[in-house]
């Protein structure tokens, strides 16, 4: 059995090495072949969100860096292992950067899995998934979000068996070896981890240390987490919301995460803007069931900055949009946002989820959508009225935005036609199912 290990640890975190040693000893004892890729040491750019790996060079990322070779190794593996610190209930930014690139290994075409729309397989077989997350201290809520993310990834990446365990960072080596052996036994038996329900954090209002009563927002900062920056659906949604906040007397500012955190100097300025705001609005597209890697990295930086200084009370609201027709696909990502708020000491004012956002909005200003965007505008109007007063997003706003605008069967039909039309611009309409990594070995 071939095993590929993604080491998603940050520099200076020795837990991945300890856990990797324990795991490799168990693999050797079973006669399995293992290869470890330390992701932070690889040349892996951020997923551009251009979908060229689906329509221009099907099955092959448009960015020619180490992500291609690693994605090929994945398809030559029987077992894929993630090693990562649990980060707000999700993966580290180092691991998430490679996970984002794994969409090249599935098709843009759609199927239905357990009543939900998902993407079809590109390859006949996929590796099983084994995920180890570690935490400095026990945190049941974050651990449950993490386990839920893994089971969602297993569905979307077509893993027949998936096992996820969360362990303490101070666990002794003997315990790591014993647990690693038990988890590999579960993989051998084809016994996936039990499914867990996603813990949904209730909106908490003001942050710890702030006055108990809601206080009106004076300054709001919109953080747009899309690589398409100002021309993105995330920017359209977040921009309309901040316009409504401004109409209610709130001072607003917008930062594009992909550029605002692209250097140390820009990051310092961005963190200063975060500190100056009493409401953060995070708008982002769904990437492989969670937030895009650069957004995770920005949130890591924000938490580190707030813990290093005297952080002022603040609040967070989030808007997630996905390409699937069901808005519920965004639930795990919004739970991660709530965990980030809790760990950053921010009050959580709730999240909004939009399904089919790319097809419906496609980066256009909402005022230009006419009747097609009426429900979206109404939802954001309701949210802005409450957020401006420092109150959580109302359920009526969440329900209105989450309402599906197209039946799933029609979405699958029209979606497949749309992807073929896009591929036809590059002469690839008959090559959408191409399997380039079958002919690429996992050797360097």
C-alpha positions in Angstrom: 0.0 0.0 0.0 1.3 3.4 -1.0 0.8 6.2 1.6 1.2 9.9 1.0 1.5 12.1 4.1 0.8 15.9 3.9 2.7 17.6 6.7 0.6 20.8 7.2 2.5 22.0 10.2 4.0 25.5 10.6 7.7 26.1 11.2 8.7 25.4 14.8 5.8 23.0 15.5 7.4 19.7 16.3 4.2 17.8 16.7 4.1 16.8 13.0 7.5 15.2 13.3 6.6 13.3 16.4 3.3 12.1 15.0 4.9 11.4 11.6 7.6 9.2 13.3 5.0 7.2 15.2 2.9 6.8 12.0 5.8 5.7 9.8 6.9 3.1 12.4 3.4 1.6 12.2 3.4 1.8 8.4 6.8 0.0 8.2 5.6 -2.7 10.5 2.7 -3.4 8.0 5.0 -3.3 5.0 3.4 -0.1 3.6 5.4 2.4 1.6 5.2 6.0 2.9 6.3 9.4 1.5 6.0 12.6 3.5 5.6 16.0 1.8 6.3 19.0 4.1 4.0 21.4 2.5 5.5 24.6 3.8 8.8 23.7 2.1 7.1 23.2 -1.3 6.5 25.8 -4.0 2.7 25.9 -3.9 0.9 29.0 -5.0 -2.7 29.8 -4.0 -5.5 28.4 -6.0 -6.5 31.2 -8.4 -10.1 30.3 -8.5 -10.1 30.5 -12.4 -11.3 26.9 -12.9 -8.8 26.5 -15.7 -8.1 23.1 -14.3 -11.6 22.2 -15.4 -12.0 24.0 -18.7 -8.7 25.0 -20.3 -6.4 22.2 -19.2 -8.8 19.6 -17.7 -7.3 17.8 -14.7 -4.2 19.9 -14.6 -3.8 23.1 -12.5 -3.0 26.1 -14.6 -0.2 27.1 -12.1 2.9 25.1 -12.9 4.4 24.6 -9.5 4.8 21.7 -7.0 1.0 21.4 -6.6 0.8 19.4 -9.8 3.3 16.8 -8.8 1.7 16.5 -5.3 -1.7 16.1 -6.9 -0.3 13.4 -9.2 1.2 11.6 -6.2 -2.2 11.7 -4.5 -3.8 9.8 -7.4 -1.0 7.2 -7.1 -1.6 6.6 -3.4 -3.9 4.2 -1.6 -4.0 6.3 1.6 -3.7 10.1 2.0 -2.8 11.4 5.4 -3.2 15.0 6.7 -1.1 16.2 9.7 -2.3 19.6 10.9 -2.9 21.7 13.9 -6.6 22.3 14.4 -7.0 25.9 13.3 -10.4 27.4 14.3 -11.9 23.9 13.7 -10.2 23.6 10.3 -6.8 23.0 8.7 -3.7 25.1 8.9 -3.2 27.5 6.1 -0.2 25.4 5.0 -2.3 22.3 4.5 -5.3 24.2 3.1 -3.2 25.7 0.3 -2.7 22.2 -1.1 -6.2 21.0 -0.3 -7.5 23.9 -2.4 -5.6 22.6 -5.4 -7.2 19.1 -5.2 -10.3 20.2 -7.2 -8.2 19.4 -10.3 -8.6 15.8 -9.4 -12.4 15.9 -9.7 -14.7 16.9 -12.5 -16.7 20.1 -12.9 -19.8 18.0 -13.8 -22.3 17.2 -11.1 -23.9 14.2 -9.4 -26.0 13.7 -6.4 -24.7 12.2 -3.1 -27.1 11.6 -0.3 -29.5 14.2 -1.7 -26.9 16.9 -2.2 -25.2 18.1 -5.4 -21.5 17.3 -5.6 -18.8 16.9 -8.3 -18.3 13.7 -10.2 -15.1 11.6 -10.1 -12.4 12.3 -12.5 -10.6 9.0 -11.7 -11.9 5.6 -11.1 -10.3 5.3 -7.7 -9.3 7.7 -4.9 -7.1 7.2 -1.8 -8.7 6.7 1.6 -8.3 9.6 4.0 -6.6 9.6 7.4 -6.5 13.0 9.2 -4.6 13.8 12.5 -5.3 17.1 14.1 -3.7 18.3 17.3 -4.7 20.9 19.9 -2.8 22.6 22.7 -5.8 22.2 25.0 -9.1 20.2 24.8 -11.8 22.1 22.9 -14.8 19.9 22.1 -16.5 22.4 19.8 -13.5 23.1 17.6 -12.8 19.3 17.5 -16.3 18.6 16.4 -16.1 21.2 13.6 -12.8 19.7 12.5 -14.3 16.2 12.3 -17.2 17.5 10.4 -14.9 19.2 7.9 -13.0 15.9 7.3 -16.2 14.0 6.6 -17.3 16.6 4.2 -13.9 16.5 2.4 -14.2 12.7 2.3 -17.5 13.0 0.4 -16.2 15.6 -2.1 -12.8 13.8 -2.7 -14.5 10.4 -3.0 -12.6 8.6 -0.2 -14.3 5.3 0.5 -12.9 5.2 4.1 -12.1 8.3 6.2 -10.7 8.3 9.7 -10.2 11.5 11.8 -8.7 11.8 15.2 -7.9 14.9 17.3 -5.1 14.5 19.8 -3.4 16.5 22.5 -0.2 18.2 21.5 1.5 17.1 24.7 0.5 13.4 24.2 3.5 11.1 25.0 5.2 9.3 22.1 4.0 5.9 23.4 0.4 7.1 23.2 0.9 8.4 19.7 2.3 5.1 18.5 -0.6 3.2 20.0 -3.2 5.5 18.6 -1.6 5.5 15.1 -1.7 1.8 15.1 -5.4 1.8 16.0 -6.2 4.3 13.3 -4.4 2.3 10.6 -6.3 -0.8 11.7 -9.5 1.1 11.1 -8.4 2.1 7.6 -7.5 -1.6 6.9 -11.0 -2.7 8.1 -12.7 0.0 6.0 -14.2 1.4 9.1 -14.7 5.2 8.8 -15.0 7.4 11.9 -18.5 7.9 13.1 -20.3 10.9 11.6 -20.7 13.9 13.8 -23.2 16.8 13.7 -21.9 20.2 13.1 -22.0 22.4 16.2 -23.5 25.7 15.2 -22.5 28.5 17.4 -25.3 30.9 18.4 -24.7 34.5 17.7 -23.2 35.9 20.9 -23.5 39.6 20.4 -20.8 41.8 22.0 -17.4 40.3 22.6 -16.1 39.4 26.0 -15.2 42.5 27.9 -17.6 44.7 25.9 -20.8 46.1 27.4 -23.5 43.5 27.7 -26.0 45.5 25.7 -25.6 45.9 22.0 -23.9 49.1 21.0 -24.2 50.7 17.5 -21.3 50.1 15.1 -19.2 53.1 14.3 -16.6 51.6 12.0 -16.9 48.4 9.9 -14.2 46.7 7.9 -15.1 44.4 5.0 -12.5 41.7 4.3 -13.0 40.2 0.9 -11.5 36.7 0.7 -11.7 36.0 -3.1 -8.7 35.8 -5.5 -10.9 37.7 -8.0 -10.9 40.7 -5.5 -13.1 43.5 -6.6 -14.7 41.6 -9.5 -15.8 38.7 -7.3 -19.2 37.6 -6.0 -17.8 37.9 -2.5 -17.0 41.6 -3.2 -20.5 42.1 -4.6 -22.2 40.6 -1.5 -20.0 42.3 1.0 -19.9 45.6 -0.9 -23.7 45.8 -0.9 -23.9 45.1 2.8 -21.3 47.8 3.6 -23.2 50.3 1.4 -26.3 49.6 3.6 -24.2 50.1 6.7 -22.8 53.3 5.4 -26.4 54.5 4.7 -27.0 54.0 8.4 -24.1 56.2 9.4 -21.4 53.5 9.8 -17.9 54.4 8.6 -16.8 51.6 6.2 -13.5 50.4 4.7 -12.8 47.4 2.4 -9.6 45.3 2.2 -8.9 42.5 -0.3 -7.3 39.8 1.7 -5.3 38.4 -1.3 -3.5 41.7 -1.7 -3.7 43.3 1.8 -1.8 40.4 3.4 0.6 39.8 0.5 3.7 41.4 2.3 4.7 42.2 5.8 4.2 45.9 5.3 0.7 45.5 3.9 -0.2 43.0 6.6 0.8 45.4 9.3 -1.5 48.0 7.8 -4.3 45.5 7.4 -3.9 44.4 11.0 -4.1 48.0 12.1 -7.3 48.4 10.2 -8.7 45.3 11.8 -7.8 46.7 15.2 -9.5 50.0 14.4 -12.9 48.4 13.4 -15.6 47.5 15.8 -17.3 45.3 13.2 -15.5 42.9 10.8 -17.4 41.5 7.8 -15.7 38.6 6.2 -17.0 37.7 2.7 -15.5 34.7 0.9 -16.1 31.9 -1.6 -16.2 28.2 -0.4 -13.1 26.3 -1.2 -13.2 22.6 -0.6 -15.8 22.9 2.2 -13.9 25.6 4.0 -12.2 29.0 3.7 -9.6 29.6 1.0 -6.0 29.2 2.3 -5.1 32.9 2.1 -8.1 33.7 4.2 -7.1 31.1 6.8 -3.6 32.6 6.9 -5.1 36.1 7.4 -7.2 34.8 10.3 -4.1 33.2 11.8 -2.3 36.5 11.6 -5.3 38.4 13.2 -5.5 36.0 16.1 -1.7 36.2 16.7 -1.8 40.0 16.6 -4.8 40.2 19.0 -3.1 37.9 21.5 0.1 39.8 21.3 -1.4 43.2 22.2 -4.3 44.7 24.1 -7.1 43.8 21.6 -10.1 46.0 21.7 -13.6 44.5 21.8 -15.0 43.8 18.4 -17.5 41.8 16.5 -17.6 39.5 13.4 -20.2 38.6 10.7 -19.5 36.5 7.7 -20.9 35.9 4.2 -20.1 32.6 2.4 -21.0 31.7 -1.1 -20.6 28.4 -3.0 -21.2 27.1 -6.5 -23.5 24.3 -5.3 -27.3 25.1 -5.4 -27.6 24.2 -1.7 -26.5 27.0 0.7 -26.0 24.3 3.4 -22.6 23.4 1.8 -21.3 26.7 3.5 -22.2 25.5 7.0 -18.8 24.1 7.9 -17.0 27.2 6.7 -19.3 29.5 8.8 -18.7 27.3 11.8 -15.0 27.8 11.3 -15.7 31.6 11.2 -17.5 31.3 14.5 -14.6 29.4 16.0 -12.2 32.1 14.8 -14.4 34.8 16.4 -14.4 32.9 19.7 -10.6 32.4 19.7 -9.9 36.0 18.6 -12.1 37.3 21.4 -14.7 38.8 18.9 -18.4 38.7 19.3 -20.0 36.4 16.7 -23.0 38.1 15.0 -23.7 35.2 12.7 -23.2 34.2 9.1 -25.1 34.3 5.8 -24.9 31.5 3.2 -25.6 31.7 -0.5 -25.9 28.7 -2.8 -25.2 29.0 -6.5 -23.6 32.4 -6.0 -21.2 32.3 -8.9 -23.9 31.5 -11.5 -26.4 34.0 -10.0 -24.1 37.0 -9.2 -20.9 36.3 -11.0 -19.3 39.4 -9.5 -21.9 41.9 -10.8 -23.1 44.7 -8.5 -26.3 43.6 -6.9 -28.2 46.7 -8.0 -27.6 45.6 -11.6 -29.3 42.2 -11.1 -32.8 43.5 -11.1 -35.4 41.0 -10.0 -32.8 38.1 -10.0 -31.0 39.7 -7.1 -34.1 40.9 -5.1 -34.0 38.2 -2.5 -30.2 38.7 -2.0 -30.7 42.4 -1.5 -33.6 41.9 0.9 -31.5 39.6 3.0 -28.6 41.9 3.1 -30.9 44.9 3.9 -32.3 42.9 6.9 -28.8 42.0 8.0 -27.4 45.6 7.7 -30.3 47.0 9.8 -29.4 44.8 12.7 -25.6 44.8 12.3 -25.5 48.6 12.3 -27.0 48.5 15.8 -24.5 45.8 17.0 -27.1 43.1 16.9 -26.8 39.6 15.3 -28.0 38.8 11.8 -31.7 37.8 12.1 -32.9 34.4 11.1 -35.2 35.9 8.5 -32.1 37.3 6.6 -30.3 33.9 6.8 -33.4 32.0 5.6 -34.0 34.4 2.7 -30.5 34.2 1.4 -30.2 30.4 1.8 -33.4 29.7 -0.2 -32.6 27.7 -3.3 -33.5 29.5 -6.5 -33.2 26.5 -8.9 -34.1 22.8 -8.5 -31.1 20.5 -8.1 -31.9 18.5 -11.2 -32.1 21.6 -13.3 -28.9 22.9 -11.8 -27.0 19.7 -12.7 -28.3 19.8 -16.2 -27.6 23.5 -16.8 -24.3 23.3 -14.9 -23.0 20.5 -17.1 -24.0 22.5 -20.2 -22.3 25.6 -18.8 -19.0 23.9 -18.1 -18.9 22.4 -21.6 -19.6 25.8 -23.1 -16.7 27.3 -21.1 -14.4 24.5 -22.2 -15.4 25.0 -25.8 -13.6 28.4 -25.7 -10.4 26.5 -25.4 -11.3 23.5 -27.7 -11.6 21.3 -24.6 -15.4 20.5 -24.6 -14.7 16.8 -25.4 -11.8 16.5 -23.0 -13.4 17.5 -19.7 -12.9 13.9 -18.4 -9.2 13.8 -19.1 -7.1 12.0 -16.6 -3.6 13.5 -16.9 -2.1 12.1 -13.7 -2.6 8.5 -14.7 0.5 8.8 -16.9 2.5 10.8 -14.3 4.4 8.8 -11.7 4.9 9.9 -8.1 8.6 10.1 -8.6 10.4 13.4 -8.6 
